[in-house]
Structure formats: structure tokens, C-alpha cells
């Protein structure tokens, strides 16, 4: 090594040390974990243990002012900054997606302020879905959201947020009427339809690329007077499964009542050549019997063989239906679980639905290659749209969430056999080929999307798949509000 090279390495080491020292001093007075801190190893563990990240620091603000100070410290020291709410990012974006990021963990910011006179709520983004459902139910109110209690409301609503009530109430981001956030320069901002409207548009579908959201204000919905879950299960050969998938698509296109949401859950069969299929969902009608549900399901069930099992789930109350799908809603009672997995998604449209050939190829692949796979896998076909769906009633350009013409969102998910690392290489091949079994049997120019709440680090052309024609506007706003790209992570909006 030359003398010049040694000198350059010495300067780099010295200046790096000064940068770290400055960074630490800038965060003095904040509750922050550094790599040598007690608790750092646990706090930096990803939900998906396929990823291992080493953040430069993990800060725990208690107020929006704390968030502002932390963002300023990160930006001043040239660091990338991300927020973590629930921590369920499939590709560890809540830890920055790479080493050396400043993570702002929102878990101390858990206020939920309900205005019963206006039927609105302000929710800080450290809350998880179980916390939100419990608090709102106590006031007789509810929001559309997913079933997992540990998912953070911040990320969930930032990128969409689907649940069984979404066909009547919309996505989790749809009831939002105000967002409080911190810019990359540390300034605080409130965004609404009339104030900072461009930012408000961007935050509803791509929020983490533009600001750190500290709280959201939403219109709430009255808790349904009657709510019940349902489940029907079959074991089908590949031919019957392909027919079932096509029947479910035709049923969804026919416009089931908006008070019902459902999905198909798919798993390995008991023998090669078969797969298990379950119809699961919720009924949220203002009635005291299940007669309406039975009539609503009849057009689909009449096309299916006799189920191996069927049941109604719950005692008829809305909050019990939430428990039936998610388990305990008390997220403080025990720690969240982790997994080691790879997932992809498809969003298929009402205007260009999936062909019988594609459904048949999908079913055949799962019944054969799925049975042979050493991964632990499940697939879901979630009923987003069709006639009567509130999701579809919002124009694609109204929010940054673009995929409003969707009929189904597919989640395609495979874990390592014991849910622990390392992840098997053939797991990637298996899930990639599941997608190809569908897309290779559709026209070459078939317009399908992918769901930003199921992020996929191997997804090609993610800009189009996630954001479609909204992406150009998102880039323009990004250049205006975060010109130095402080809020950068894998698949963040590019400058």
C-alpha cells in the first residue's frame, strides 16, 4: 500500500469517527440505542429473519418534537432515515433495508384520541391494529384494516390497508382526512385536501418516501350491529381447484353484497396432485341472523362440491369477529412472532380477469411442485373489488394508491420449513414460478399490479407494478419535499 493510500485510509477513519461522535452528540437527550447498547440486538431484529440489518441507531421518540430533532440529527450527519411502526415490513424496510440507517421507532407514540361528537379519531403511528380496534370498539366505532393485530397502523395505512370490511368501507387509507408529519429538514407539517394537498395525495399510498408520519386523523364507522365470520374447506384435485378459482372470480365479478368480504386460502393437499382450499371471510350486516350471509354465499357454494368442513365464527359482535381472525388484540401481552420467508403478490383487475388456462396452470403447479416443495407455504386470493366495492369507487388518480381497478390481490408466501434462517434457495424459485404459472398463461401485455404492503425485493419494474401512472407525480413531489433523499430505502420513490 502506498503512503498516499495509507494517509487516505487514516483520514477516512478519523473523519468517520468524528461523524459518529457528532451523530451521537446530536442525539443526546433522546432515547436511542446504538450498536453497543443493551437491547440493540433485540430491537434491530427483523420480522422477516431472511434479513439481518445493522442500523446506525434506533431512536424512540415520544413526541413529534422528538421526531423532528431525530430527523434533523440524521440529515445533518448524511444518514438515511426511516420510521418503524409495527415492524412487519416483508423486506425489512422498517430497519432501512440496508445497514447504517437511522431508524425512528414509533412504539412510544401510542395516543388514540377519539372525538365521539364528530365520529373521528387521531391515531399516533406507534399503534398497532389490535390497539386501534380495541380502543375504537370501546366507543362503538371501527375502521377498515387487516386481521393481524401486530401490524402497525402507520405502514398499513400508508400503503393501502385491506381487510374484510374494505368492500364496504374502503382501504385503511381512505378514511384519512389529515396527516401530521415531519419533513426531512425537521419541520412539522399537516397535510389535508386543502392544505399541502400534493403532499396529502402522496402520503396516502407512499408516505414513508416523503416524511415521517406522526399521527393520522380519520373518519370512523359505526360498529356493525351484527358481525360473523365464516369458513368452508375442501381438498381438491388440480382440475377441480382450477374450476373453483374461476368460479370464485365469476362470483366476485357478479357483485356480492358490500357487507361481505372474503378470500380463498390455499395450502398443500394431503397427497401429490391435490391442494387444500378454504373460503374465509366476514359478514357485517345490520341483522340478527345469518340468513343474508347464506343467501349471499349460495351462488358460489352451489358451484362447489360438499365442503369437508364449514362453520360460522364468533358470537355476533364486531370485536369478536376481529378476534376470530387475528387472535388476541392485546399486543403488549406477548412479543410479536417472527418468520423467515419470501413473498410475492399479484393484483388482478376487473377489466382483465384471469383466464381459465391461467387458473388451471396455477392449480396444477401448486398441486405438484407445491406438494414437493420443502417450504411451508400458503397462498391467498383476496376479494378486493368488483361491483359494490368501496375500494373500486375511488379513482386511481385520487390518491397515490393506484390499483383501484383490482378484483383480487394475491399473496404468495413461503417460509423456511422451521421458520428460521437460512432461507432455502429453492424457496425463491418456487414462489417466482407460482407467479409465472399465472402470468405466462396471460397475454404478454397483461396489466397486473403488485401490492406495496407485500413488498418484494426481487420484483422487476416495481415502479409500474406498484404505482402505475401515478409514479411520475410521486417523483415530482419527492424532488420538492425531500431533495436530498433523506427518506430512502429499497423501493422508495426515486428522485
C-alpha positions as CSV (number, residue, x, y, z in Angstrom):
1,X,0.0,0.0,0.0
2,X,1.4,3.4,-0.9
3,X,2.0,6.2,1.6
4,X,-0.9,8.2,0.0
5,X,-3.3,5.3,0.3
6,X,-2.4,4.8,3.9
7,X,-2.9,8.5,4.5
8,X,-6.3,8.4,2.8
9,X,-7.4,5.4,5.0
10,X,-6.2,7.3,8.1
11,X,-8.2,10.4,7.1
12,X,-11.3,8.2,6.4
13,X,-11.0,6.5,9.8
14,X,-10.6,9.8,11.7
15,X,-13.4,11.6,9.9
16,X,-15.7,8.6,10.3
17,X,-15.0,8.6,14.0
18,X,-15.8,12.3,14.2
19,X,-19.0,11.7,12.2
20,X,-20.1,9.0,14.7
21,X,-19.2,11.2,17.6
22,X,-21.1,14.2,16.2
23,X,-24.1,11.9,15.4
24,X,-24.2,10.6,19.0
25,X,-23.9,14.0,20.5
26,X,-26.7,15.3,18.2
27,X,-28.9,12.6,19.7
28,X,-28.1,13.4,23.3
29,X,-31.3,13.7,25.3
30,X,-33.2,11.2,23.1
31,X,-33.9,7.6,23.9
32,X,-31.6,6.0,21.4
33,X,-29.9,2.6,21.1
34,X,-26.5,2.3,19.3
35,X,-24.8,-0.9,18.2
36,X,-23.1,-1.4,21.5
37,X,-26.2,-0.6,23.6
38,X,-28.0,-3.2,25.7
39,X,-31.2,-4.1,23.9
40,X,-29.9,-3.1,20.4
41,X,-29.7,-6.7,19.2
42,X,-33.3,-7.4,20.0
43,X,-34.5,-4.0,18.7
44,X,-32.7,-4.5,15.4
45,X,-34.2,-7.9,14.7
46,X,-36.3,-8.0,11.5
47,X,-39.7,-9.6,11.4
48,X,-38.6,-11.5,8.3
49,X,-35.4,-13.1,9.5
50,X,-34.3,-13.6,5.9
51,X,-32.9,-10.1,6.6
52,X,-30.3,-9.1,9.1
53,X,-29.7,-5.3,9.4
54,X,-27.4,-3.2,11.5
55,X,-28.9,0.3,11.9
56,X,-26.6,3.1,12.9
57,X,-29.0,3.8,15.7
58,X,-32.6,3.2,16.8
59,X,-34.3,6.2,18.3
60,X,-37.5,6.1,20.3
61,X,-39.3,9.5,20.2
62,X,-42.2,10.3,22.5
63,X,-43.4,13.5,20.8
64,X,-43.5,15.0,17.3
65,X,-40.8,17.4,18.5
66,X,-38.6,14.4,19.3
67,X,-39.1,13.1,15.8
68,X,-38.1,16.5,14.4
69,X,-34.9,16.5,16.4
70,X,-34.0,13.0,15.4
71,X,-34.6,13.6,11.7
72,X,-32.5,16.8,11.9
73,X,-29.7,14.8,13.5
74,X,-29.8,12.1,10.9
75,X,-29.9,14.5,8.0
76,X,-27.1,16.7,9.4
77,X,-24.9,13.7,9.5
78,X,-25.7,12.5,6.0
79,X,-27.7,9.5,7.2
80,X,-30.8,7.8,5.6
81,X,-33.8,7.9,8.0
82,X,-36.8,5.6,8.2
83,X,-39.7,5.1,10.5
84,X,-40.7,1.8,12.1
85,X,-44.3,1.4,13.4
86,X,-45.2,-2.3,13.8
87,X,-42.1,-3.6,12.1
88,X,-43.9,-6.1,9.8
89,X,-42.2,-5.0,6.5
90,X,-41.7,-8.1,4.4
91,X,-38.3,-6.8,3.3
92,X,-37.1,-5.1,6.5
93,X,-37.7,-1.6,5.2
94,X,-38.6,-0.6,8.8
95,X,-34.9,-1.1,9.5
96,X,-33.8,0.8,6.5
97,X,-33.4,-2.1,4.1
98,X,-29.6,-1.8,4.5
99,X,-27.0,-1.3,7.2
100,X,-26.2,2.2,8.6
101,X,-29.7,3.7,8.6
102,X,-31.2,5.8,11.4
103,X,-34.4,4.1,12.5
104,X,-37.1,6.1,14.2
105,X,-39.1,3.5,16.2
106,X,-42.6,5.0,16.9
107,X,-43.6,2.5,19.6
108,X,-43.7,5.1,22.3
109,X,-46.2,7.2,20.4
110,X,-49.4,5.4,21.0
111,X,-52.1,8.0,21.7
112,X,-55.5,7.4,20.3
113,X,-57.9,10.4,20.7
114,X,-61.5,9.7,19.8
115,X,-63.9,12.5,19.1
116,X,-67.3,10.9,19.7
117,X,-69.2,14.0,18.7
118,X,-67.5,14.2,15.3
119,X,-67.0,10.4,14.9
120,X,-63.4,11.0,14.1
121,X,-60.1,9.7,15.7
122,X,-56.5,10.8,15.7
123,X,-54.1,7.9,16.0
124,X,-50.4,8.2,16.6
125,X,-48.4,5.9,14.3
126,X,-46.8,3.8,17.1
127,X,-50.1,1.9,17.4
128,X,-50.8,-1.5,16.1
129,X,-54.0,-2.7,14.6
130,X,-55.1,-4.6,17.7
131,X,-54.7,-1.5,19.8
132,X,-56.7,0.6,17.3
133,X,-59.6,-2.0,17.1
134,X,-59.9,-2.3,20.8
135,X,-59.9,1.5,21.5
136,X,-62.4,2.3,18.8
137,X,-64.7,-0.6,19.7
138,X,-65.0,0.9,23.2
139,X,-66.6,3.9,21.6
140,X,-68.7,1.9,19.3
141,X,-66.6,2.8,16.2
142,X,-64.4,0.9,13.8
143,X,-62.1,1.3,10.8
144,X,-61.2,-0.9,7.8
145,X,-57.9,-2.7,8.4
146,X,-56.2,-6.1,8.2
147,X,-56.5,-9.0,10.6
148,X,-53.0,-9.3,12.1
149,X,-53.1,-7.4,15.5
150,X,-49.3,-6.7,15.4
151,X,-49.2,-4.8,12.1
152,X,-48.5,-1.1,12.6
153,X,-51.3,1.4,11.6
154,X,-48.7,3.8,10.2
155,X,-47.3,1.5,7.5
156,X,-50.6,-0.3,7.0
157,X,-52.5,2.9,6.1
158,X,-49.5,4.4,4.3
159,X,-49.6,1.7,1.6
160,X,-53.3,0.8,1.4
161,X,-54.6,-1.5,4.2
162,X,-57.1,-4.2,3.3
163,X,-59.5,-6.1,5.5
164,X,-62.8,-7.9,5.2
165,X,-64.7,-4.7,5.9
166,X,-62.9,-2.9,3.0
167,X,-65.5,-3.7,0.4
168,X,-68.0,-1.5,2.3
169,X,-65.6,1.0,4.0
170,X,-62.6,1.1,1.7
171,X,-58.9,0.7,2.4
172,X,-57.3,1.9,5.7
173,X,-56.0,5.0,4.0
174,X,-59.4,6.0,2.5
175,X,-61.0,7.5,5.7
176,X,-57.9,9.6,6.4
177,X,-58.6,13.3,6.2
178,X,-55.5,14.8,7.8
179,X,-51.9,13.6,8.3
180,X,-49.3,15.1,10.7
181,X,-45.8,14.5,9.7
182,X,-42.1,15.7,9.9
183,X,-40.2,16.7,6.8
184,X,-36.6,15.8,6.0
185,X,-35.5,19.3,7.3
186,X,-37.2,18.6,10.6
187,X,-40.1,20.9,10.1
188,X,-43.6,19.7,11.0
189,X,-46.5,19.8,8.6
190,X,-50.2,19.0,8.5
191,X,-51.5,17.8,5.1
192,X,-55.1,17.7,4.1
193,X,-57.1,18.1,0.9
194,X,-56.9,21.8,1.2
195,X,-53.5,22.3,2.9
196,X,-50.4,20.8,1.4
197,X,-52.7,18.9,-0.9
198,X,-49.9,17.4,-3.1
199,X,-48.3,16.0,0.0
200,X,-51.6,14.7,1.3
201,X,-52.1,12.9,-2.1
202,X,-48.6,11.3,-1.9
203,X,-48.8,10.3,1.8
204,X,-51.9,8.2,1.0
205,X,-50.1,5.4,-0.8
206,X,-46.4,6.1,-0.5
207,X,-45.9,8.0,2.8
208,X,-42.5,6.8,4.1
209,X,-40.7,8.2,1.0
210,X,-41.8,11.8,1.8
211,X,-42.0,12.3,5.6
212,X,-42.2,10.6,9.0
213,X,-45.9,10.4,9.8
214,X,-46.5,11.1,13.5
215,X,-50.3,10.8,13.5
216,X,-53.3,10.4,11.2
217,X,-56.8,11.7,11.6
218,X,-59.7,9.6,10.2
219,X,-63.4,9.4,9.9
220,X,-64.7,6.3,11.8
221,X,-67.6,4.0,11.1
222,X,-70.3,2.7,13.4
223,X,-69.6,-0.8,14.7
224,X,-72.0,-3.2,12.8
225,X,-74.8,-4.4,15.0
226,X,-74.1,-7.9,13.8
227,X,-70.8,-9.4,12.5
228,X,-69.9,-13.0,11.9
229,X,-67.0,-14.9,10.3
230,X,-67.3,-17.9,8.1
231,X,-65.1,-20.7,6.8
232,X,-65.6,-23.5,4.3
233,X,-62.9,-26.0,3.4
234,X,-62.2,-28.5,0.6
235,X,-59.5,-30.7,-0.6
236,X,-59.5,-30.6,-4.4
237,X,-57.5,-32.1,-7.3
238,X,-55.9,-29.7,-9.7
239,X,-58.8,-29.7,-12.2
240,X,-61.4,-29.1,-9.5
241,X,-59.3,-26.4,-7.9
242,X,-58.8,-24.6,-11.2
243,X,-62.6,-24.7,-11.7
244,X,-63.1,-23.4,-8.1
245,X,-60.8,-20.4,-8.7
246,X,-62.6,-19.5,-11.9
247,X,-66.0,-19.8,-10.1
248,X,-64.8,-17.6,-7.3
249,X,-63.7,-15.0,-9.9
250,X,-67.0,-15.1,-11.7
251,X,-68.8,-14.8,-8.3
252,X,-66.7,-11.8,-7.3
253,X,-67.4,-10.1,-10.7
254,X,-71.1,-10.6,-10.1
255,X,-71.1,-8.2,-7.2
256,X,-71.6,-9.9,-3.8
257,X,-73.0,-7.6,-1.1
258,X,-70.6,-4.9,0.1
259,X,-71.2,-6.0,3.7
260,X,-69.3,-9.2,3.0
261,X,-65.6,-9.6,2.4
262,X,-63.8,-12.9,1.7
263,X,-60.7,-14.6,0.4
264,X,-59.6,-18.0,-0.7
265,X,-56.8,-19.6,1.4
266,X,-54.8,-22.2,-0.4
267,X,-52.3,-24.7,1.0
268,X,-50.7,-28.1,0.3
269,X,-53.0,-31.1,-0.1
270,X,-52.7,-34.4,1.7
271,X,-51.3,-36.1,-1.4
272,X,-49.5,-35.1,-4.6
273,X,-52.0,-33.7,-7.1
274,X,-54.3,-32.1,-4.6
275,X,-54.4,-28.8,-2.7
276,X,-56.5,-27.5,0.2
277,X,-58.8,-24.6,-0.4
278,X,-60.8,-22.6,2.1
279,X,-63.2,-19.8,1.7
280,X,-62.9,-17.5,4.7
281,X,-64.5,-14.1,5.3
282,X,-66.7,-11.8,7.3
283,X,-70.3,-10.7,7.1
284,X,-71.1,-7.2,8.6
285,X,-74.8,-6.7,8.1
286,X,-77.3,-5.0,10.4
287,X,-79.3,-8.1,11.1
288,X,-79.5,-10.6,13.9
289,X,-79.5,-13.8,11.8
290,X,-77.2,-15.4,9.2
291,X,-79.9,-15.7,6.6
292,X,-78.5,-12.9,4.5
293,X,-75.0,-14.4,4.6
294,X,-76.2,-17.8,3.5
295,X,-78.1,-16.3,0.5
296,X,-75.0,-14.2,-0.4
297,X,-72.7,-17.2,-0.4
298,X,-75.1,-19.6,-2.3
299,X,-74.1,-18.5,-5.8
300,X,-70.5,-19.6,-5.2
301,X,-71.2,-22.6,-2.9
302,X,-73.7,-24.0,-5.4
303,X,-70.8,-24.5,-7.8
304,X,-68.6,-26.3,-5.3
305,X,-68.6,-29.9,-4.0
306,X,-69.7,-30.5,-0.5
307,X,-67.2,-28.9,1.9
308,X,-65.2,-31.1,4.2
309,X,-65.9,-28.6,7.0
310,X,-67.9,-25.4,7.4
311,X,-68.5,-23.2,10.3
312,X,-69.7,-19.7,11.4
313,X,-67.1,-17.9,13.5
314,X,-67.9,-15.7,16.5
315,X,-70.7,-14.6,18.8
316,X,-72.1,-12.0,16.5
317,X,-70.3,-8.9,17.9
318,X,-67.9,-6.9,15.7
319,X,-65.0,-7.0,18.1
320,X,-65.3,-10.8,18.5
321,X,-65.1,-11.1,14.7
322,X,-61.8,-9.2,14.8
323,X,-60.6,-11.6,17.5
324,X,-61.7,-14.6,15.4
325,X,-59.4,-13.7,12.6
326,X,-56.5,-12.2,14.5
327,X,-56.4,-13.8,17.9
328,X,-55.7,-11.7,21.0
329,X,-55.8,-8.0,20.3
330,X,-53.5,-7.1,23.3
331,X,-50.2,-6.6,21.5
332,X,-48.4,-5.9,24.9
333,X,-49.3,-9.3,26.3
334,X,-46.5,-11.1,24.5
335,X,-43.9,-10.3,21.8
336,X,-44.6,-10.5,18.1
337,X,-43.6,-13.6,16.3
338,X,-41.0,-13.7,13.5
339,X,-40.7,-15.7,10.3
340,X,-38.2,-16.5,7.6
341,X,-39.9,-16.2,4.2
342,X,-40.2,-14.9,0.7
343,X,-43.4,-13.4,-0.6
344,X,-44.8,-12.0,-3.9
345,X,-48.1,-10.5,-4.8
346,X,-50.3,-10.1,-7.8
347,X,-53.2,-7.5,-8.2
348,X,-55.5,-8.7,-11.0
349,X,-58.2,-6.4,-12.4
350,X,-61.9,-6.4,-13.0
351,X,-61.3,-5.3,-16.6
352,X,-58.8,-8.1,-17.5
353,X,-59.6,-11.0,-15.2
354,X,-57.6,-14.2,-15.0
355,X,-58.2,-16.8,-17.7
356,X,-59.3,-20.4,-17.1
357,X,-56.0,-21.6,-18.5
358,X,-54.0,-19.4,-16.0
359,X,-56.1,-20.7,-13.1
360,X,-55.6,-24.3,-14.2
361,X,-51.9,-23.8,-14.5
362,X,-51.7,-22.2,-11.1
363,X,-53.7,-25.1,-9.5
364,X,-51.6,-27.7,-11.3
365,X,-48.3,-26.1,-10.2
366,X,-49.4,-25.9,-6.6
367,X,-50.7,-29.5,-6.6
368,X,-47.4,-30.9,-7.9
369,X,-44.5,-28.5,-7.3
370,X,-46.2,-27.2,-4.2
371,X,-46.5,-30.6,-2.7
372,X,-42.8,-31.3,-3.5
373,X,-41.6,-28.0,-2.0
374,X,-39.7,-28.2,1.2
375,X,-41.0,-24.8,2.2
376,X,-44.1,-24.1,4.4
377,X,-46.3,-22.2,2.1
378,X,-49.8,-20.6,1.8
379,X,-51.5,-18.6,-0.9
380,X,-54.4,-16.1,-0.6
381,X,-56.7,-14.7,-3.2
382,X,-58.2,-11.6,-1.5
383,X,-61.5,-10.2,-2.8
384,X,-60.8,-6.5,-3.1
385,X,-63.1,-5.3,-5.8
386,X,-65.9,-6.0,-8.3
387,X,-69.3,-4.3,-8.2
388,X,-70.3,-2.9,-4.8
389,X,-66.7,-2.5,-3.6
390,X,-65.8,0.8,-2.0
391,X,-62.1,0.2,-3.0
392,X,-63.1,0.4,-6.7
393,X,-65.2,3.5,-6.2
394,X,-62.2,5.8,-5.7
395,X,-60.5,6.9,-8.9
396,X,-56.9,5.7,-9.4
397,X,-55.5,9.3,-9.5
398,X,-57.3,10.4,-6.3
399,X,-54.6,9.1,-4.0
400,X,-51.1,7.7,-4.6
401,X,-52.5,4.2,-4.1
402,X,-53.0,3.5,-7.8
403,X,-54.5,0.0,-8.1
404,X,-58.2,0.9,-7.7
405,X,-59.4,-1.4,-10.6
406,X,-58.4,-4.5,-8.7
407,X,-60.6,-7.5,-8.3
408,X,-58.2,-9.8,-6.5
409,X,-55.0,-9.3,-4.6
410,X,-53.0,-12.5,-4.4
411,X,-50.5,-13.1,-1.6
412,X,-48.0,-15.9,-2.4
413,X,-45.9,-16.7,0.6
414,X,-43.4,-19.5,1.5
415,X,-41.4,-19.8,4.8
416,X,-38.4,-21.9,5.6
417,X,-39.5,-25.3,6.9
418,X,-38.9,-24.3,10.5
419,X,-39.5,-20.5,10.1
420,X,-35.8,-20.0,11.0
421,X,-32.9,-18.9,8.8
422,X,-31.3,-19.7,6.4
423,X,-33.9,-19.4,3.7
424,X,-33.6,-22.2,1.1
425,X,-32.7,-21.1,-2.4
426,X,-35.4,-23.2,-4.0
427,X,-38.0,-21.2,-2.0
428,X,-37.3,-18.2,-4.2
429,X,-37.6,-20.4,-7.4
430,X,-40.9,-21.9,-6.1
431,X,-42.6,-18.6,-5.4
432,X,-41.2,-17.0,-8.6
433,X,-42.6,-19.9,-10.6
434,X,-46.0,-19.7,-8.8
435,X,-46.3,-16.2,-10.3
436,X,-45.1,-17.3,-13.7
437,X,-47.8,-20.1,-13.7
438,X,-50.3,-17.3,-13.9
439,X,-48.5,-14.5,-15.9
440,X,-47.1,-16.9,-18.5
441,X,-50.7,-18.0,-19.3
442,X,-52.0,-14.5,-19.8
443,X,-51.3,-12.1,-22.8
444,X,-47.8,-10.6,-22.9
445,X,-49.2,-7.1,-22.4
446,X,-51.5,-8.1,-19.5
447,X,-51.7,-5.2,-17.0
448,X,-51.4,-6.6,-13.5
449,X,-50.1,-4.9,-10.3
450,X,-48.3,-5.8,-7.1
451,X,-49.3,-4.7,-3.5
452,X,-47.0,-2.3,-1.7
453,X,-47.9,-3.8,1.7
454,X,-46.5,-7.1,0.5
455,X,-43.2,-5.7,-0.8
456,X,-41.0,-7.9,-2.9
457,X,-37.2,-7.1,-3.1
458,X,-36.9,-9.2,-6.3
459,X,-39.8,-7.5,-8.1
460,X,-38.9,-6.2,-11.6
461,X,-40.5,-3.0,-12.8
462,X,-41.8,-2.3,-9.3
463,X,-42.4,1.3,-10.1
464,X,-45.2,0.4,-12.6
465,X,-46.4,-2.7,-10.7
466,X,-47.0,-0.6,-7.5
467,X,-47.8,2.9,-8.7
468,X,-48.7,2.8,-12.4
469,X,-49.2,6.2,-14.0
470,X,-49.1,7.8,-10.5
471,X,-45.3,7.3,-10.3
472,X,-44.3,10.4,-12.3
473,X,-46.2,12.7,-10.0
474,X,-44.8,10.9,-6.9
475,X,-41.3,11.6,-8.2
476,X,-42.1,15.3,-8.8
477,X,-43.4,15.7,-5.2
478,X,-40.4,13.7,-3.9
479,X,-38.0,16.2,-5.5
480,X,-39.9,19.1,-3.9
481,X,-40.1,17.9,-0.3
482,X,-37.1,15.6,0.1
483,X,-34.5,16.8,-2.5
484,X,-31.6,15.2,-0.6
485,X,-33.4,11.8,-0.5
486,X,-33.1,11.5,3.3
487,X,-36.1,9.1,3.4
488,X,-34.5,6.4,1.2
489,X,-35.0,2.7,1.4
490,X,-35.4,-0.2,-1.1
491,X,-38.3,0.7,-3.4
492,X,-38.7,4.2,-2.0
493,X,-39.8,6.8,-4.6
494,X,-36.7,7.8,-6.6
495,X,-35.6,11.4,-7.3
